[in-house]
Amino acid sequence: MQPLTILRFPGIANHLRKQALLAVLSFFLMGFSQTPPITPQDPDHPVLNEIRLVRQVPIPMRDGTILYADIYRPAKPGKYPVIVTRTPYGVQRIGVHHERMMKFAQRGYIGIVQDVRGRYESEGKWDPFRDEAEDGYDTIEWIAEQDFANGKIAMQGGSYLGHNQWAAASQSPPSLDAIFPSVASTNLYANWITMGGAFRLSFNYGWGVVRMPNRIMLPQTWHTSDFTPEELKYENILMHLPLKSGDLQSAGYTVQHYQDWLAHESYDNYWKAVSDEERFDKVMVPAYNTGGWFDIFLMGTLNGYTGMKKYGGTEAARAGTRLLVGPWGHGPRTGFGDLEFGDHAYIDLFEEELRYYDFHLKGIENGLDQELPVKIFYMGENSWREEEDWPIPGTQYRELYLTADEPANSLRGGGKLTFDKPATAGTDHYTYDPNLPVMTYGGNNCCGTPTIAGPKDQRIIERRNDVLVYTSEYLNEPVTVAGPITMKIHAATDGPDTDWMIKLVDVYPDGSAYPVSEGILRARFKDGLDTITLLTPNDVYEFEIEMTGTANVFKSGHRIRVDITSSNFPQFDRNPNTGKPLGEDADVRVAQQTIHHGGDRPSHIVLPIVPGF
C-alpha cells in the first residue's frame, strides 16, 4: 500500500485548506476499505453470483512501472470474461466504479478497475493522455494471461475513461474484443481541449489545474463555498491574463500539462500523437458510442461512430459499431437545463452495456445484431428512434440564409432567416469587447466549473447589442433537423484575429429560446486547425464553422433562430483580438465586427433536414 502523503494547497486560504484536506483524507481512506462478499437477492436476474474483491493487484507495464487495480470477481473458481476500466479518479470511486463492477461480477463477469499511471495507488508520473495507449495495451495483454480470464476482454467507462478505451484499442491489442466508450473525446485537441481552435478555458482550468494535478484528486467544492475569497472565485480567476500565468497566480504552482496545452495551440504533432481519430484503422473491435446532445464531448461521440463505420480495422468492427445519443449532458437523465424530456428519456446504460457484453463476450444471441445501429432521441417531439446510420440516409441539406431589414443587434433587432436566398446584400455590425464578454449560458458544457449547461433560455444573452439575432417566421409545419450542422458566414474584423460563436436555437411560441447546437471558430484557424493564418484587418473572409450535431423537431408554431457573437466565456477563453500566441496576452483590444449577408455574400446555416418524419 502506498504511504499516505499530506497534500498542500498553495494559494487557498487556511480554512479552505482544512476543508479540502479533510475531504481528500475522507475520500482517500474510503478507498482502502475492504468490501465483504455480497450475496445479492434479485429475482429479475437468473444468474447472480456471490462475489469477492481483491484489492491492489499489481500489473507491470513494459517500462517496469507498476499500476494497481482492484478485481471484482464471482467467488466461484473458474474462468470468466473480463470488463476493465482504467481511471484517473480512484478505483473505488463511490457511486461509479465500485457499484458497477459489483453488478458485473454478480452477472458472471470479472470487473477490473485500474488506477492509471501516476494516479492514486499506481506508480509513475501522470501526464494526461500521453501514456494511456501503451499502458492500456499492456494491461489488456496482462489480463489475458491470468488464470481467471477465459480469453474474452472488453473495456468500459466514460469521459477520460472513454478516451482510455480508444487509446488502448488503437494499439490493436490481440486480446481485446469490444469497447463501450461513453461521453468520450476522439480527438483531444479538436473535441476536448479546444472547439474550432478556441480554448475551453473553464473545463481545461477547472479539470486540468484545480482538480487533477496532484496524485489524489482535489475536492471540487471549495470554489462554490460562500466563504471563498473574491480572488479565488472562478469568475475572477478565469478573467486573469495572461493565461499562461493563470495556474501560478491562482493555484500557487505551475501545472506543466496545462502549460503544454497552451504552448500547442494548433493541431500539431503533440496532439496528433494522442488523437484517436488518427488511428481508427487500428481499432479491430466494435465500439458502442453513447453520449448526450448537450455533452461537452458530443463531437467525439458522433465521430467515434462515423470514424469506425468508415475506417474501422475489420469488417466485424465496422459492422458492430453502434451509436446512442440522448437529451443529456455528461450522463443520462430525464431532463436537462430548463427542459424536461420525460421519464422515457432516461436509459440505464448499465443494462445497455450488459446486453452488449453478453453478445460480444458470452455469445448470447440477444438480438443485438438484428437491431439498427443508431438510436437517437429527437428533442421537440421527445421520442427515441432507431436509424440505419448517422448521418441519416435520405437527409436533405438545406441552406437557411441570414437577412435583415433593420440591424440585427439583439432581440429588438430586425435579423431574419429565410430558405429563399436573399438577392439584396446587407451588413450587420457589433462591437466585441473582451472585457465585457458574452457569458456562457447553456449549451455543450460540463465539469470543472459551475458553468450552466444544457437547453437554457437564451433571451438573457440575446438582449445584448453584441449578439446578432436572426429569426425565421413561425413554422406552419414541423421541421426535423438531425445530423451534422455547419455555419458559413462572410465576415470581417478590424484586427488580425477574433472568434465567431454561433448557436442554433429553437424558439417556442411563448418566446423562450433554447439552444440545440453550437459552434465556435477562432478566425486564425480558417484554413484548418493545423494551420495558423492571421487575418488582414477589414478584409472579408468566408468562414466555415463546424457545429455540434443534433436531433430536434422544430414544431409548428415555433421559430428557428441563429445567434452570432464573438465570445462565450468562461466556456471558452476570451480572444484578445491581437493575433498573439495563445496565453501570452496581458491586454486586450476591442474589435469591430461585420457580418455580410445576401447578394454575393450569402451567409447561411446548413441544416440536415430529415424528410417524412
Secondary structure, 3 states (H helix, E strand, C coil): CCCCCCCCCCCCCHHHHHHHHHHHHHHHHHCCCCCCCECCCCCCCCCCCCEEEEEEEEEECCCCCEEEEEEEEECCCCCEEEEEEEECCCCCCCCCHHHHHHHHHHCCCEEEEEECCCCCCCCCCCCCCCCHHHHHHHHHHHHHCCCCEEEEEEEEEECHHHHHHHHHHCCCCCCCCEEEEECCCCCCHHHHHEECCEECHHHHHHHHHHHCCCCCCCCCCHHHCCCCCHHHCHHHHCCCCCHHHHHHHHHCCCCHHHHHHHHCCCCCHHHHCCCHHHCHHHCCCCEEEEEECCCCCHHHHHHHHHHHHHHCCCHHHHHHCEEEEECCCCCCCCEECCEECCHHHCCCHHHHHHHHHHHHHCCCCCCHHHCCCEEEEEECCCEEEEECCCCCCCCEEEEEEEEECCCCECCCCCEEEECCCCCCCEEEEEEECCCCCCECCCECCCCCCCCCCECCCCHHHHCCCCCEEEECCCCCCCEEEEEEEEEEEEEEECCCCCEEEEEEEEECCCCCEEEEEEEEEEHHHCCCCCCCCCCCCCCCEEEEEEEEEEEEEECCCCEEEEEEECCCECCCCCCCCCCCCCCCCCCCCCEEEEEEECCCCCCEEEEEECCCC
